[in-house]
Amino acid sequence: MITEKGSGSRRTGGGINAASGGARSAVRMAGGSEGKHTQSVFREERTSRQAISTDSGKETSLKVMFLGGVGEIGKNMTALEFGDDIIIIDCGATFPDGDMPGVDLVIPDTTYLLANKDKVRGIVLTHGHEDHIGALPYVLKDLNVPVYGTKLTLTILDAKFREHKMESSVNLNVVKPKSVVQLGKNFKVEFIKVNHSIAGSCALSITTPVGIVFHTGDFKVDYTPIDGEMIDLQRIAELGQRGVLLLLAESTNIERKGTSMSEASVGNSLNTIFADNVDRRIFIATFASNIHRLQQIIDLAVKYKRKVAFSGRSMINIADCAMKIGELKYPKDVIVDLEKVNTIDDKNLVILTTGSQGEPMSALTRIANDEFSKIKIGFNDTVIVSASPIPGNERMVYNVINNLYRRGARVIYESLAEVHVSGHAYQDELKLMHSLLKPKFFIPVHGEHRHLKKHAEIAMKMGIASSNIIITDIGNRVEVTKRAIRLGDNVPAGYILVDGLGVGDVGSVVLRDRKHLSEDGLFAVAVSVDKLSGEVLAVDVTSRGFIFVKEDDEIFEEAKDAVRRAIGDIDLKAADGDYTGVKNVIRKELKGYLFKKTRRNPMILSMILES
């Protein structure tokens, strides 16, 4: 259970719960006994709009550093620095691409922040998607500072921290739209309600000594949102009237003209599908984090007297988090355990599942491949894929759809019906944001370079001078004053790879070797040498992912002969245990022989064994 300690704001040093040498340990739950499990502390911050300190000494410029989220989709992380204060906006992760075999997660390089950790006052989060919060369990181990976000965002995070056994050491602070927190002397952050594909999304208005910085986060303008709470256009317009110095605006859908459709339109389409499939079992694959879509689906299940089963770990976890804090509401008897789905008539069941992106280990992919023991797909099943393929995932998604068709299912996806809408603003919504805020300077964020370039072009059409716009790359540091904006010196940046329990121990050399292994396989040779005489006793070779042994015994025998010839004139006794040069000779000889014989370049591993 998540607890909130009161509704008042407590000032520490320069602001509300401002960091002063690291985060405090979490306090035990009220009513809990000593020795029981501790909980992360969520503190409710009240609304306040006190004036920010302008005691900044000789400092005259705000530094904006981009550690992720520009020139790429995902891994969003931006840092603002003024004087002795640094704040961080989002701390996201991304998934590895095809050039990173074996890697589980990619997170931003925080070298600069760690070198200046005494200045870091806190991390403010725009929302709870992985590309905005996924790196926090790794970053907070070395940079333990207060974290501020809305209730759902921090509830999702809390579950992550429990997995990492960090729940008692993190400092999580709940905010609501219109909450304002002071971080250090130089930053005051106001959270502003926006619409997006996850509940609890906010834009940020950051007051600094040089002016207001407005960060949109991920947003759209939805005039009929499921929760009834529209983006706070009134407050955004008020800030525009006050004067916004710098706008950082997302660019994900900048190539799409017009406006995005309302999330409510998905509910209307799903209602039609439910009505047309009254006697069939219904599967719906969607993003687990889209709580508003889950709510619409559950409401339809209630309407059509169906039970709902959750399939997939992330679906179960996030639905549980949202239910606990009241973001997801449903009668208790509507949810059934996945173990019981085969006892329920098809017409009385909806299965909500992960796998809308065709992830190899997701529930829907395993169901489509007939590898899911609890569920078998059949001719009386209708599967709705309520998502768009993320660029790069198209092949995996359509493979799943094809396999579902092969097993007799009826499949409905975005190309066939309005079963998905984007959570990101289209061109007209972005233009509305620009027109309301009227910023002096502009930096497009959250997009690949083509997105940032296109957004800059539209900003110029909206009246911003080209000299007041900067397109950035990861590692860029932009310096902003009341009168000017320019690129400063770069900061250390890039990415850190997470592989199992290892964070940062997989570098370019390891990736190169893994890629080499994945493309050409491994050829290993072991030479047994008499330690006293230096005589070669035996040569053994083997391979993995290179050739099929039984069909190519001749190659193996010839490879052994090549090794013997290569080292035949070398005095192994004189090597006195240092066989580095001998191994290099073996590798060179085998490389030439194997390429000549197979036109392949496997990784060659040579070993000298003394006996």
C-alpha positions in Angstrom: 0.0 0.0 0.0 1.3 3.4 -0.9 1.2 6.0 1.8 1.2 9.8 1.6 2.5 11.8 4.5 0.1 14.7 4.8 -0.9 17.4 2.3 1.4 20.2 3.4 4.7 21.3 1.9 7.8 21.1 4.1 10.7 23.3 3.3 14.2 22.0 3.6 17.0 24.4 2.8 16.1 26.3 -0.4 12.8 24.6 -1.1 10.3 21.8 -0.7 12.2 18.6 0.2 15.2 20.0 -1.6 18.1 17.6 -1.8 20.9 18.3 0.7 23.5 15.7 0.4 21.4 12.7 -0.8 18.0 11.2 -0.3 16.7 10.1 3.1 15.6 6.6 3.8 12.0 5.8 3.5 9.9 5.9 6.7 8.0 2.8 7.8 4.3 2.7 7.1 2.0 4.0 9.7 0.7 1.1 11.8 3.4 -1.2 10.5 5.5 -3.3 12.9 9.2 -3.3 13.3 10.9 -5.7 10.9 8.1 -5.8 8.3 8.5 -4.7 4.7 9.1 -1.0 4.3 7.5 1.2 1.7 8.7 4.0 -0.5 7.5 7.3 0.9 5.3 9.4 -1.4 4.9 13.0 -0.2 2.0 15.1 -1.4 3.1 18.6 -2.4 0.6 21.5 -2.2 0.2 24.2 -4.7 2.3 27.3 -4.1 3.7 30.0 -6.4 6.2 31.8 -4.2 8.8 33.9 -6.0 12.0 32.1 -6.9 15.4 33.2 -5.5 17.5 35.4 -7.9 20.6 35.2 -5.7 22.7 33.5 -8.4 26.0 35.4 -7.9 27.8 36.0 -11.2 25.9 33.3 -13.1 23.9 34.7 -16.0 23.1 31.8 -18.2 21.0 28.7 -17.9 22.6 25.5 -19.2 20.4 22.9 -20.8 22.1 19.5 -21.3 20.7 16.7 -23.5 21.6 13.2 -22.2 18.9 11.4 -24.3 15.7 11.8 -26.3 17.1 14.0 -29.1 18.1 12.4 -32.4 16.4 9.2 -31.2 13.0 7.9 -30.0 13.3 7.0 -26.3 15.9 7.3 -23.5 14.6 10.7 -22.6 16.7 12.7 -20.2 17.4 16.4 -20.0 19.3 18.4 -17.3 19.0 22.1 -16.4 21.8 23.8 -14.6 22.0 27.3 -13.1 24.7 28.2 -10.5 25.0 25.5 -7.9 21.7 23.8 -8.8 20.9 21.0 -11.3 17.5 19.4 -12.0 16.8 16.4 -14.2 13.7 16.0 -16.4 12.9 12.4 -16.9 15.2 9.4 -16.8 14.2 7.0 -19.5 15.5 3.8 -21.1 15.1 2.2 -24.5 15.4 -1.3 -25.9 18.5 -2.5 -27.8 18.6 -2.6 -31.5 19.9 -5.4 -33.7 23.5 -4.2 -33.2 23.4 -5.0 -29.5 22.9 -8.8 -29.2 22.3 -10.0 -25.7 21.7 -6.5 -24.2 18.5 -6.1 -22.1 18.2 -2.3 -21.8 19.9 0.9 -22.9 20.1 3.8 -20.5 21.7 7.3 -20.7 25.3 8.0 -19.7 25.1 10.1 -16.5 28.9 10.8 -16.1 28.3 14.5 -16.0 25.6 14.3 -13.3 27.7 11.9 -11.2 30.7 14.3 -11.4 28.3 17.1 -10.2 26.1 15.1 -7.8 26.3 17.6 -5.0 24.5 20.1 -7.3 21.6 17.7 -8.3 18.5 18.8 -6.4 16.0 16.3 -7.9 14.4 14.5 -10.8 11.0 15.6 -12.1 9.0 13.1 -14.2 6.5 14.0 -16.9 4.8 10.5 -16.9 5.3 6.8 -16.4 6.3 5.4 -19.7 9.5 3.3 -19.9 11.2 5.8 -22.1 10.8 8.4 -19.4 11.3 6.4 -16.2 13.0 3.1 -17.1 16.5 4.1 -16.2 15.7 5.3 -12.7 16.4 2.0 -10.8 20.0 2.1 -12.3 20.6 5.8 -12.0 19.4 6.2 -8.4 21.9 3.6 -7.2 24.6 6.2 -7.8 22.6 9.4 -7.8 20.2 9.1 -4.9 18.1 12.3 -5.1 14.4 13.1 -4.6 12.1 12.1 -7.4 8.8 14.0 -8.2 5.9 12.6 -10.2 2.2 12.0 -10.2 0.7 9.1 -8.3 0.5 6.5 -11.1 4.0 7.3 -12.3 5.4 6.7 -8.9 3.3 3.7 -8.2 4.7 2.1 -11.3 8.2 3.1 -10.2 7.6 1.7 -6.7 7.0 -1.8 -8.2 10.3 -1.4 -10.1 12.2 -0.5 -7.0 10.8 -3.5 -5.2 12.2 -5.8 -7.9 15.6 -4.1 -7.4 15.3 -4.2 -3.6 15.6 -0.4 -3.4 12.2 0.4 -1.9 13.5 1.5 1.4 16.2 3.9 0.1 14.4 6.0 -2.5 12.8 9.3 -1.9 9.5 9.6 -4.0 7.3 12.6 -3.8 3.8 12.7 -5.2 2.6 15.8 -7.0 -0.6 16.7 -8.7 -1.4 18.9 -11.7 -0.9 22.5 -10.4 1.6 21.4 -7.7 4.7 23.5 -7.5 8.0 22.4 -6.0 11.1 24.5 -5.4 14.4 22.7 -6.1 17.4 24.5 -4.8 17.6 28.3 -5.0 17.2 28.5 -8.8 14.4 26.2 -10.0 10.7 26.2 -9.3 8.8 23.5 -11.2 5.0 23.6 -11.8 3.3 20.4 -13.0 0.6 21.1 -15.7 -2.1 18.6 -16.7 -1.8 17.2 -20.3 -3.4 14.4 -22.2 -1.4 11.4 -23.3 -1.7 7.6 -23.6 -1.0 7.1 -19.9 -2.8 8.7 -16.9 -0.9 11.2 -14.8 0.9 12.9 -17.6 2.2 16.4 -17.1 4.0 19.2 -18.8 6.5 21.3 -16.8 6.8 25.0 -16.3 10.2 25.7 -14.8 10.9 29.2 -13.5 14.6 30.0 -13.5 16.5 33.3 -12.8 16.6 34.0 -16.6 12.9 33.2 -17.4 10.4 30.4 -17.8 11.4 27.1 -19.5 8.4 25.1 -20.6 8.8 21.4 -21.3 5.7 19.7 -22.9 6.6 16.1 -22.1 4.6 13.7 -24.3 1.2 15.2 -24.9 -1.8 15.5 -27.2 -4.9 17.7 -27.1 -7.9 15.4 -26.3 -11.2 17.3 -26.0 -13.1 14.2 -24.8 -10.6 12.4 -22.5 -11.7 9.3 -20.8 -11.0 10.7 -17.3 -12.9 13.9 -18.1 -9.8 16.0 -17.5 -8.6 18.0 -20.5 -5.1 19.4 -21.0 -4.9 22.6 -19.0 -4.9 25.0 -22.0 -5.9 27.9 -19.7 -2.8 27.6 -17.6 -0.6 27.2 -20.6 -2.1 30.4 -22.1 -1.5 32.2 -18.8 2.1 31.3 -19.0 2.3 32.5 -22.5 1.0 35.8 -21.4 3.6 36.0 -18.7 6.3 35.2 -21.2 8.1 32.0 -21.9 11.8 32.2 -22.5 12.4 28.7 -23.9 10.1 25.9 -25.2 11.2 22.3 -25.3 8.4 20.5 -27.2 8.0 16.9 -28.2 8.3 16.1 -31.9 7.2 12.4 -32.3 4.2 13.0 -34.6 5.4 16.2 -36.3 5.1 14.5 -39.7 1.4 14.0 -39.2 -0.9 16.8 -40.4 -4.1 17.8 -38.6 -5.0 16.6 -35.1 -4.9 13.3 -33.4 -8.1 11.4 -32.7 -9.6 11.2 -29.2 -9.1 8.1 -27.1 -12.9 7.9 -26.9 -13.0 7.0 -30.6 -11.3 3.8 -29.8 -14.0 2.9 -27.3 -16.6 3.5 -30.0 -14.8 1.2 -32.4 -14.4 -1.5 -29.8 -18.1 -1.3 -28.9 -18.9 -2.1 -32.5 -16.5 -5.0 -32.5 -18.0 -6.4 -29.3 -21.5 -6.1 -30.7 -20.4 -7.9 -33.9 -18.7 -10.8 -32.0 -21.2 -11.6 -29.3 -20.7 -15.4 -29.6 -16.9 -15.3 -30.0 -14.0 -15.1 -27.5 -12.3 -11.8 -27.7 -8.6 -11.1 -27.2 -7.3 -7.5 -27.0 -3.6 -6.7 -27.2 -2.6 -3.2 -26.2 0.0 -1.3 -24.2 -0.4 -2.2 -20.6 0.3 1.4 -19.6 -2.7 2.8 -21.4 -5.0 2.8 -18.4 -7.7 4.7 -20.1 -7.9 2.1 -22.9 -8.0 -0.7 -20.3 -10.8 1.1 -18.5 -12.8 1.4 -21.7 -12.3 -2.3 -22.5 -13.3 -3.4 -19.0 -16.4 -1.1 -19.2 -17.4 -2.8 -22.4 -16.9 -6.2 -20.8 -19.3 -5.3 -18.1 -21.8 -4.0 -20.6 -21.7 -7.2 -22.6 -21.6 -9.4 -19.5 -18.1 -10.8 -20.1 -15.4 -11.6 -17.6 -11.9 -10.2 -18.1 -8.6 -12.1 -17.7 -5.2 -10.3 -17.8 -2.3 -12.1 -19.6 1.3 -10.9 -19.5 3.4 -9.8 -16.5 3.4 -6.1 -17.3 -0.4 -6.1 -18.0 -1.0 -7.7 -14.6 1.4 -5.4 -12.7 0.3 -2.1 -14.2 -3.4 -3.0 -13.9 -2.8 -3.9 -10.3 -1.0 -0.6 -9.6 -3.7 1.5 -11.3 -6.5 -0.4 -9.4 -4.8 0.2 -6.1 -4.7 4.0 -6.5 -8.1 4.3 -8.1 -7.0 5.1 -11.7 -8.6 1.8 -12.9 -12.1 1.0 -11.6 -14.2 -2.1 -12.0 -16.4 -4.6 -10.1 -14.3 -7.2 -8.3 -16.2 -10.1 -9.8 -15.5 -9.0 -13.4 -11.8 -10.1 -13.2 -11.0 -13.8 -13.4 -7.7 -15.6 -13.1 -6.1 -16.8 -16.3 -6.1 -20.3 -15.0 -9.9 -20.4 -15.2 -10.4 -19.1 -18.7 -11.0 -22.6 -20.1 -14.0 -23.0 -17.8 -15.8 -19.9 -19.2 -17.9 -19.9 -22.4 -16.3 -18.0 -25.3 -19.1 -15.5 -25.4 -18.5 -14.5 -21.8 -14.8 -13.8 -21.9 -12.3 -11.1 -22.8 -8.6 -11.7 -22.5 -6.4 -8.5 -22.2 -2.9 -9.3 -23.2 0.6 -7.9 -23.8 2.3 -8.4 -27.1 1.0 -5.6 -29.3 4.5 -5.0 -30.6 5.2 -8.7 -31.5 7.8 -9.0 -28.7 9.2 -12.6 -28.9 8.4 -13.5 -25.3 5.1 -11.7 -25.0 1.9 -13.5 -24.2 0.3 -12.8 -27.6 3.3 -14.0 -29.5 3.4 -17.3 -27.6 -0.3 -17.7 -28.1 0.1 -17.2 -31.8 2.9 -19.7 -31.9 0.9 -22.2 -29.9 3.5 -22.1 -27.1 1.2 -20.8 -24.4 0.0 -23.7 -22.3 -3.0 -21.9 -20.7 -4.6 -20.7 -23.9 -5.1 -22.2 -27.3 -6.3 -20.0 -30.1 -9.0 -21.2 -32.4 -11.7 -20.5 -35.1 -14.0 -18.9 -32.6 -11.5 -16.3 -31.4 -11.4 -12.6 -32.4 -8.0 -10.9 -31.7 -7.8 -7.1 -31.7 -4.3 -5.5 -31.9 -5.0 -2.1 -30.4 -1.7 -0.4 -31.1 0.5 0.8 -34.0 3.8 -1.0 -34.7 6.6 1.1 -33.4 9.1 1.8 -36.2 11.3 -1.3 -36.5 8.7 -3.6 -35.1 6.6 -4.0 -38.2 7.9 -7.4 -39.2 7.4 -8.9 -35.7 3.9 -7.5 -35.4 2.8 -8.9 -38.8 4.4 -12.2 -38.1 2.2 -12.5 -35.1 -0.9 -11.5 -37.1 -0.1 -14.0 -39.8 0.3 -16.8 -37.2 -3.0 -15.9 -35.6 -4.7 -16.2 -39.0 -3.0 -19.5 -39.5 -4.6 -20.8 -36.4 -8.1 -19.8 -37.5 -8.6 -16.5 -35.5 -10.2 -13.4 -36.9 -7.7 -10.5 -36.5 -8.6 -6.8 -36.3 -5.8 -4.3 -36.4 -5.2 -0.6 -37.1 -5.3 -1.0 -40.9 -8.8 -2.5 -40.7 -10.5 -0.5 -37.9 -10.0 2.5 -35.6 -8.7 0.4 -32.7 -5.8 2.7 -31.8 -5.1 6.4 -31.6 -1.8 8.0 -30.9 -0.9 9.6 -27.6 1.3 12.2 -29.3 0.4 15.6 -30.8 0.0 16.1 -34.5 1.0 19.2 -36.3 -2.0 21.3 -35.5 -1.8 20.5 -31.8 1.9 21.4 -31.7 1.0 24.7 -33.5 -1.6 25.3 -30.8 1.1 24.9 -28.1 3.4 27.3 -29.9 0.7 29.9 -30.4 -0.4 29.8 -26.7 3.2 29.9 -25.3 4.8 32.3 -27.8 8.3 31.3 -26.7 11.3 33.5 -27.5 13.6 30.5 -28.0 12.8 26.9 -29.1 14.5 23.5 -28.9 12.6 20.6 -30.4 13.0 17.3 -28.4 11.7 13.7 -28.3 12.4 12.7 -31.9 14.9 11.5 -34.5 16.8 14.2 -36.3 14.2 14.4 -39.1 11.5 15.0 -36.6 13.5 17.8 -34.9 14.3 19.4 -38.2 10.6 19.4 -39.3 9.5 20.8 -36.0 12.0 23.6 -36.3 10.6 24.5 -39.7 7.1 24.6 -38.4 8.3 26.8 -35.5 9.8 29.3 -37.9 6.4 29.4 -39.7 4.9 30.2 -36.3 7.1 33.3 -36.0 10.2 32.1 -34.2 13.4 33.5 -35.7 15.7 30.8 -37.1 18.5 32.3 -34.9 16.4 31.5 -31.9 16.1 27.8 -32.6 18.7 25.1 -32.0 18.5 21.5 -33.1 20.5 19.3 -30.6 22.2 16.0 -30.4 22.9 13.9 -27.3 25.7 15.5 -25.4 25.0 19.1 -26.5 24.9 21.8 -23.8 22.8 24.9 -24.7 23.4 28.1 -22.9 20.4 30.4 -22.5 20.3 34.0 -21.2 17.4 36.5 -21.2 18.6 37.8 -24.6 20.5 35.0 -26.4 20.8 31.2 -27.0 23.8 29.4 -28.2 25.6 26.0 -28.1 28.2 25.7 -25.4 30.8 23.0 -24.8 29.5 19.4 -24.9 29.2 17.2 -21.9 30.0 13.5 -21.6 27.0 11.6 -23.0 26.0 8.5 -24.8 24.5 5.3 -23.6 25.2 2.6 -21.0 24.2 -1.0 -21.7 22.4 -3.2 -19.1 22.9 -6.9 -19.5 21.5 -9.0 -16.7 23.0 -7.8 -13.5 25.8 -6.0 -15.3 25.4 -2.2 -15.8 28.0 -0.7 -18.1 30.3 -3.7 -18.3 29.3 -4.4 -21.9 31.3 -2.1 -24.1 32.1 -1.8 -27.8 34.6 -4.6 -27.7 32.1 -7.0 -26.2 29.4 -6.0 -28.7 31.8 -6.4 -31.6 32.7 -9.9 -30.4 29.0 -10.8 -29.9 28.1 -9.5 -33.4 31.0 -11.4 -34.9 29.8 -14.6 -33.1 26.2 -14.0 -34.3 27.3 -13.6 -37.9 30.1 -16.1 -38.4 30.2 -18.3 -35.3 33.1 -19.7 -33.3 36.0 -21.9 -34.2 38.1 -23.1 -31.3 41.4 -24.9 -31.2 43.1 -26.5 -28.2 46.8 -27.5 -28.4 48.1 -29.8 -25.6 51.8 -29.3 -24.9 54.2 -31.3 -22.8 55.4 -28.8 -20.2 58.9 -30.3 -19.9 59.8 -31.1 -23.5 57.6 -28.6 -25.4 56.3 -31.4 -27.6 52.8 -31.1 -29.1 50.8 -34.0 -27.7 47.4 -33.3 -29.4 45.4 -30.8 -31.4 41.7 -30.6 -31.0 39.3 -28.4 -32.8 35.6 -27.6 -32.5 33.1 -25.0 -33.7 29.8 -23.4 -32.8 27.5 -21.7 -35.3 30.1 -22.2 -38.0 29.8 -25.5 -39.8 28.0 -28.8 -39.1 30.7 -31.1 -37.8 29.6 -34.5 -39.3 29.5 -33.1 -42.8 32.8 -31.3 -42.6 35.2 -33.7 -40.8 37.7 -33.1 -43.6 37.9 -29.4 -42.8 38.5 -30.2 -39.1 41.3 -32.6 -39.9 42.9 -30.2 -42.4 42.6 -27.4 -39.8 44.5 -29.6 -37.3 47.2 -30.1 -39.9 47.4 -26.4 -40.5 47.9 -25.7 -36.8 50.7 -28.3 -36.6 52.4 -26.8 -39.6 52.1 -23.3 -38.1 53.8 -24.1 -34.9 56.1 -26.9 -36.1 59.2 -24.8 -36.1 58.5 -22.9 -32.9 60.4 -23.9 -29.7 57.5 -24.2 -27.3 59.8 -25.1 -24.5 61.5 -21.7 -24.8 58.1 -20.0 -24.5 58.3 -20.8 -20.7 54.6 -20.7 -20.3 54.0 -17.4 -22.2 52.1 -18.6 -25.3 50.7 -15.2 -26.5 52.8 -15.2 -29.7 52.0 -18.8 -30.4 48.3 -18.2 -30.1 48.5 -15.3 -32.6 50.4 -17.5 -35.1 47.6 -20.2 -34.8 44.8 -17.6 -35.2 46.5 -16.1 -38.3 47.0 -19.5 -39.9 43.5 -20.7 -39.2 41.9 -17.5 -40.4 43.6 -17.8 -43.8 42.8 -21.5 -44.1 39.1 -21.2 -43.1 38.4 -18.3 -45.3 40.0 -20.0 -48.3 38.0 -23.1 -47.6 34.6 -21.6 -46.6 34.7 -17.8 -47.4 33.7 -17.3 -43.8 35.4 -15.4 -40.9 34.5 -17.1 -37.6 35.8 -15.9 -34.3 38.9 -18.0 -33.6 39.7 -19.0 -30.1 43.1 -20.6 -29.5 44.2 -22.3 -26.3 47.5 -23.8 -25.2 47.1 -26.5 -22.5 50.2 -27.7 -20.6 50.4 -31.2 -19.2 
